[in-house]
Amino acid sequence: MFNYDISFFNPLLKIIIAACFFIATLMFYKAKGDFGGQVGKFVNLVSIGVLLSALGAFFRYFGHGTQFGFNEAFSLKWFESLSYTIGSILILLAGIKLLKFGK
């Protein structure tokens, strides 16, 4: 039941993670209309960062993507890593912007 490779929790948790990221993206997008200026730019960076994290979680669900024609050398894992990396950089930039805004 808790063996990572065969447990039903593994894909279920990946779906939950992707759904949470997508919901957070929608929440930030909805909140964006309430703010302008520097706070709006912060919300934009966070929204895009969270959306890329959602895509990374989505790609994670499909593993290497061999069922879609990808292989071990050129797999969805690259897209997953790039999505998480760019998303986390944007969220860090948003944090820097927020720190500067507070001064």
PyMOL CGO cylinders between C-alpha atoms (Angstrom):
from pymol import cmd
from pymol.cgo import CYLINDER

trace = [
    CYLINDER, 0.00, 0.00, 0.00, 2.83, 2.43, 0.79, 0.3, 1, 1, 1, 1, 1, 1,
    CYLINDER, 2.83, 2.43, 0.79, 5.30, 1.13, -1.80, 0.3, 1, 1, 1, 1, 1, 1,
    CYLINDER, 5.30, 1.13, -1.80, 6.03, 4.26, -3.88, 0.3, 1, 1, 1, 1, 1, 1,
    CYLINDER, 6.03, 4.26, -3.88, 6.06, 2.47, -7.23, 0.3, 1, 1, 1, 1, 1, 1,
    CYLINDER, 6.06, 2.47, -7.23, 2.71, 0.66, -6.88, 0.3, 1, 1, 1, 1, 1, 1,
    CYLINDER, 2.71, 0.66, -6.88, 0.73, 2.66, -4.31, 0.3, 1, 1, 1, 1, 1, 1,
    CYLINDER, 0.73, 2.66, -4.31, -2.41, 4.46, -5.46, 0.3, 1, 1, 1, 1, 1, 1,
    CYLINDER, -2.41, 4.46, -5.46, -1.34, 7.33, -3.18, 0.3, 1, 1, 1, 1, 1, 1,
    CYLINDER, -1.34, 7.33, -3.18, 1.51, 8.21, -5.56, 0.3, 1, 1, 1, 1, 1, 1,
    CYLINDER, 1.51, 8.21, -5.56, -0.62, 9.35, -8.53, 0.3, 1, 1, 1, 1, 1, 1,
    CYLINDER, -0.62, 9.35, -8.53, -3.34, 10.66, -6.22, 0.3, 1, 1, 1, 1, 1, 1,
    CYLINDER, -3.34, 10.66, -6.22, -0.94, 12.97, -4.40, 0.3, 1, 1, 1, 1, 1, 1,
    CYLINDER, -0.94, 12.97, -4.40, 0.51, 14.19, -7.72, 0.3, 1, 1, 1, 1, 1, 1,
    CYLINDER, 0.51, 14.19, -7.72, -2.99, 15.08, -8.90, 0.3, 1, 1, 1, 1, 1, 1,
    CYLINDER, -2.99, 15.08, -8.90, -3.74, 16.87, -5.62, 0.3, 1, 1, 1, 1, 1, 1,
    CYLINDER, -3.74, 16.87, -5.62, -0.49, 18.87, -5.84, 0.3, 1, 1, 1, 1, 1, 1,
    CYLINDER, -0.49, 18.87, -5.84, -1.18, 19.95, -9.43, 0.3, 1, 1, 1, 1, 1, 1,
    CYLINDER, -1.18, 19.95, -9.43, -4.78, 20.89, -8.53, 0.3, 1, 1, 1, 1, 1, 1,
    CYLINDER, -4.78, 20.89, -8.53, -3.61, 22.98, -5.56, 0.3, 1, 1, 1, 1, 1, 1,
    CYLINDER, -3.61, 22.98, -5.56, -1.12, 24.85, -7.74, 0.3, 1, 1, 1, 1, 1, 1,
    CYLINDER, -1.12, 24.85, -7.74, -3.79, 25.50, -10.39, 0.3, 1, 1, 1, 1, 1, 1,
    CYLINDER, -3.79, 25.50, -10.39, -6.26, 26.73, -7.75, 0.3, 1, 1, 1, 1, 1, 1,
    CYLINDER, -6.26, 26.73, -7.75, -3.58, 29.01, -6.27, 0.3, 1, 1, 1, 1, 1, 1,
    CYLINDER, -3.58, 29.01, -6.27, -2.90, 30.39, -9.75, 0.3, 1, 1, 1, 1, 1, 1,
    CYLINDER, -2.90, 30.39, -9.75, -6.59, 31.20, -10.18, 0.3, 1, 1, 1, 1, 1, 1,
    CYLINDER, -6.59, 31.20, -10.18, -6.69, 32.85, -6.76, 0.3, 1, 1, 1, 1, 1, 1,
    CYLINDER, -6.69, 32.85, -6.76, -3.66, 35.04, -7.54, 0.3, 1, 1, 1, 1, 1, 1,
    CYLINDER, -3.66, 35.04, -7.54, -5.11, 35.94, -10.94, 0.3, 1, 1, 1, 1, 1, 1,
    CYLINDER, -5.11, 35.94, -10.94, -8.41, 36.94, -9.32, 0.3, 1, 1, 1, 1, 1, 1,
    CYLINDER, -8.41, 36.94, -9.32, -6.59, 38.98, -6.65, 0.3, 1, 1, 1, 1, 1, 1,
    CYLINDER, -6.59, 38.98, -6.65, -4.48, 40.70, -9.31, 0.3, 1, 1, 1, 1, 1, 1,
    CYLINDER, -4.48, 40.70, -9.31, -7.42, 42.90, -10.29, 0.3, 1, 1, 1, 1, 1, 1,
    CYLINDER, -7.42, 42.90, -10.29, -7.57, 44.31, -6.76, 0.3, 1, 1, 1, 1, 1, 1,
    CYLINDER, -7.57, 44.31, -6.76, -3.99, 45.60, -6.79, 0.3, 1, 1, 1, 1, 1, 1,
    CYLINDER, -3.99, 45.60, -6.79, -1.95, 47.85, -9.02, 0.3, 1, 1, 1, 1, 1, 1,
    CYLINDER, -1.95, 47.85, -9.02, 1.54, 49.29, -9.15, 0.3, 1, 1, 1, 1, 1, 1,
    CYLINDER, 1.54, 49.29, -9.15, 4.33, 47.40, -7.42, 0.3, 1, 1, 1, 1, 1, 1,
    CYLINDER, 4.33, 47.40, -7.42, 1.96, 45.04, -5.62, 0.3, 1, 1, 1, 1, 1, 1,
    CYLINDER, 1.96, 45.04, -5.62, 0.39, 44.14, -8.97, 0.3, 1, 1, 1, 1, 1, 1,
    CYLINDER, 0.39, 44.14, -8.97, 3.84, 43.32, -10.36, 0.3, 1, 1, 1, 1, 1, 1,
    CYLINDER, 3.84, 43.32, -10.36, 4.50, 41.14, -7.32, 0.3, 1, 1, 1, 1, 1, 1,
    CYLINDER, 4.50, 41.14, -7.32, 1.21, 39.30, -7.84, 0.3, 1, 1, 1, 1, 1, 1,
    CYLINDER, 1.21, 39.30, -7.84, 2.07, 38.83, -11.54, 0.3, 1, 1, 1, 1, 1, 1,
    CYLINDER, 2.07, 38.83, -11.54, 5.43, 37.22, -10.71, 0.3, 1, 1, 1, 1, 1, 1,
    CYLINDER, 5.43, 37.22, -10.71, 3.89, 34.95, -8.08, 0.3, 1, 1, 1, 1, 1, 1,
    CYLINDER, 3.89, 34.95, -8.08, 1.04, 33.98, -10.42, 0.3, 1, 1, 1, 1, 1, 1,
    CYLINDER, 1.04, 33.98, -10.42, 3.37, 32.99, -13.23, 0.3, 1, 1, 1, 1, 1, 1,
    CYLINDER, 3.37, 32.99, -13.23, 5.69, 31.18, -10.80, 0.3, 1, 1, 1, 1, 1, 1,
    CYLINDER, 5.69, 31.18, -10.80, 2.81, 29.19, -9.33, 0.3, 1, 1, 1, 1, 1, 1,
    CYLINDER, 2.81, 29.19, -9.33, 1.45, 28.40, -12.81, 0.3, 1, 1, 1, 1, 1, 1,
    CYLINDER, 1.45, 28.40, -12.81, 4.84, 27.03, -13.84, 0.3, 1, 1, 1, 1, 1, 1,
    CYLINDER, 4.84, 27.03, -13.84, 4.92, 24.96, -10.66, 0.3, 1, 1, 1, 1, 1, 1,
    CYLINDER, 4.92, 24.96, -10.66, 1.49, 23.62, -11.58, 0.3, 1, 1, 1, 1, 1, 1,
    CYLINDER, 1.49, 23.62, -11.58, 2.81, 22.62, -15.00, 0.3, 1, 1, 1, 1, 1, 1,
    CYLINDER, 2.81, 22.62, -15.00, 5.79, 20.94, -13.35, 0.3, 1, 1, 1, 1, 1, 1,
    CYLINDER, 5.79, 20.94, -13.35, 3.45, 18.92, -11.14, 0.3, 1, 1, 1, 1, 1, 1,
    CYLINDER, 3.45, 18.92, -11.14, 1.35, 18.06, -14.20, 0.3, 1, 1, 1, 1, 1, 1,
    CYLINDER, 1.35, 18.06, -14.20, 4.44, 16.81, -16.08, 0.3, 1, 1, 1, 1, 1, 1,
    CYLINDER, 4.44, 16.81, -16.08, 5.50, 14.89, -12.96, 0.3, 1, 1, 1, 1, 1, 1,
    CYLINDER, 5.50, 14.89, -12.96, 2.30, 12.87, -13.11, 0.3, 1, 1, 1, 1, 1, 1,
    CYLINDER, 2.30, 12.87, -13.11, 3.22, 11.46, -16.54, 0.3, 1, 1, 1, 1, 1, 1,
    CYLINDER, 3.22, 11.46, -16.54, 6.79, 10.51, -15.61, 0.3, 1, 1, 1, 1, 1, 1,
    CYLINDER, 6.79, 10.51, -15.61, 9.04, 10.25, -18.65, 0.3, 1, 1, 1, 1, 1, 1,
    CYLINDER, 9.04, 10.25, -18.65, 6.07, 10.50, -21.00, 0.3, 1, 1, 1, 1, 1, 1,
    CYLINDER, 6.07, 10.50, -21.00, 6.96, 7.37, -22.95, 0.3, 1, 1, 1, 1, 1, 1,
    CYLINDER, 6.96, 7.37, -22.95, 3.26, 6.81, -23.63, 0.3, 1, 1, 1, 1, 1, 1,
    CYLINDER, 3.26, 6.81, -23.63, 3.31, 10.07, -25.63, 0.3, 1, 1, 1, 1, 1, 1,
    CYLINDER, 3.31, 10.07, -25.63, 6.37, 9.30, -27.74, 0.3, 1, 1, 1, 1, 1, 1,
    CYLINDER, 6.37, 9.30, -27.74, 9.03, 10.66, -25.40, 0.3, 1, 1, 1, 1, 1, 1,
    CYLINDER, 9.03, 10.66, -25.40, 11.95, 8.46, -24.36, 0.3, 1, 1, 1, 1, 1, 1,
    CYLINDER, 11.95, 8.46, -24.36, 14.44, 8.29, -21.50, 0.3, 1, 1, 1, 1, 1, 1,
    CYLINDER, 14.44, 8.29, -21.50, 16.86, 10.68, -23.26, 0.3, 1, 1, 1, 1, 1, 1,
    CYLINDER, 16.86, 10.68, -23.26, 14.21, 13.27, -24.21, 0.3, 1, 1, 1, 1, 1, 1,
    CYLINDER, 14.21, 13.27, -24.21, 11.54, 12.95, -21.57, 0.3, 1, 1, 1, 1, 1, 1,
    CYLINDER, 11.54, 12.95, -21.57, 8.92, 15.06, -19.84, 0.3, 1, 1, 1, 1, 1, 1,
    CYLINDER, 8.92, 15.06, -19.84, 11.28, 15.12, -16.86, 0.3, 1, 1, 1, 1, 1, 1,
    CYLINDER, 11.28, 15.12, -16.86, 13.16, 17.94, -18.62, 0.3, 1, 1, 1, 1, 1, 1,
    CYLINDER, 13.16, 17.94, -18.62, 9.97, 20.00, -18.89, 0.3, 1, 1, 1, 1, 1, 1,
    CYLINDER, 9.97, 20.00, -18.89, 9.17, 19.23, -15.27, 0.3, 1, 1, 1, 1, 1, 1,
    CYLINDER, 9.17, 19.23, -15.27, 12.59, 20.42, -14.10, 0.3, 1, 1, 1, 1, 1, 1,
    CYLINDER, 12.59, 20.42, -14.10, 12.50, 23.55, -16.26, 0.3, 1, 1, 1, 1, 1, 1,
    CYLINDER, 12.50, 23.55, -16.26, 9.00, 24.44, -15.06, 0.3, 1, 1, 1, 1, 1, 1,
    CYLINDER, 9.00, 24.44, -15.06, 9.97, 24.07, -11.40, 0.3, 1, 1, 1, 1, 1, 1,
    CYLINDER, 9.97, 24.07, -11.40, 13.24, 25.97, -11.88, 0.3, 1, 1, 1, 1, 1, 1,
    CYLINDER, 13.24, 25.97, -11.88, 11.77, 28.94, -13.73, 0.3, 1, 1, 1, 1, 1, 1,
    CYLINDER, 11.77, 28.94, -13.73, 8.75, 29.00, -11.41, 0.3, 1, 1, 1, 1, 1, 1,
    CYLINDER, 8.75, 29.00, -11.41, 10.92, 29.05, -8.29, 0.3, 1, 1, 1, 1, 1, 1,
    CYLINDER, 10.92, 29.05, -8.29, 13.14, 31.81, -9.74, 0.3, 1, 1, 1, 1, 1, 1,
    CYLINDER, 13.14, 31.81, -9.74, 10.06, 33.94, -10.44, 0.3, 1, 1, 1, 1, 1, 1,
    CYLINDER, 10.06, 33.94, -10.44, 8.75, 33.38, -6.92, 0.3, 1, 1, 1, 1, 1, 1,
    CYLINDER, 8.75, 33.38, -6.92, 12.18, 34.40, -5.55, 0.3, 1, 1, 1, 1, 1, 1,
    CYLINDER, 12.18, 34.40, -5.55, 12.10, 37.54, -7.71, 0.3, 1, 1, 1, 1, 1, 1,
    CYLINDER, 12.10, 37.54, -7.71, 8.63, 38.27, -6.33, 0.3, 1, 1, 1, 1, 1, 1,
    CYLINDER, 8.63, 38.27, -6.33, 10.01, 37.93, -2.81, 0.3, 1, 1, 1, 1, 1, 1,
    CYLINDER, 10.01, 37.93, -2.81, 12.82, 40.38, -3.62, 0.3, 1, 1, 1, 1, 1, 1,
    CYLINDER, 12.82, 40.38, -3.62, 10.28, 42.80, -5.09, 0.3, 1, 1, 1, 1, 1, 1,
    CYLINDER, 10.28, 42.80, -5.09, 8.17, 42.48, -1.94, 0.3, 1, 1, 1, 1, 1, 1,
    CYLINDER, 8.17, 42.48, -1.94, 11.17, 43.14, 0.30, 0.3, 1, 1, 1, 1, 1, 1,
    CYLINDER, 11.17, 43.14, 0.30, 12.01, 46.28, -1.70, 0.3, 1, 1, 1, 1, 1, 1,
    CYLINDER, 12.01, 46.28, -1.70, 8.38, 47.37, -1.57, 0.3, 1, 1, 1, 1, 1, 1,
    CYLINDER, 8.38, 47.37, -1.57, 8.41, 47.20, 2.22, 0.3, 1, 1, 1, 1, 1, 1,
    CYLINDER, 8.41, 47.20, 2.22, 11.32, 49.65, 2.49, 0.3, 1, 1, 1, 1, 1, 1,
]
cmd.load_cgo(trace, "trace")
